[in-house]
Amino acid sequence: MMTVQKEMKEMDKKMMDAMGDKDKMYDKRFMELMISHHEGGIKMAKDAINNSERSEIKEMAKKIIETQKKEINQMEGWKKSWYQE
């Protein structure tokens, strides 16, 4: 388990490095990285629904999927509005 935690911390550092300095494209980079992060969270939550034996985990995973899908849609809308993407 420690290996997975170490890998996650390294991935977090890479994401923070990719954010870069404040400039005109900072918000776009933030949304792109956060969308990717949320997509990973949705994949993990779907896996938990399929594999967890605990109803509490499955319920939390369902809420994570719902919330993160809404946030992805919101950020995609902002990207279209602000950056014509």
Order of alpha helices (4+ residues) and beta strands (2+ residues): alpha-alpha-alpha
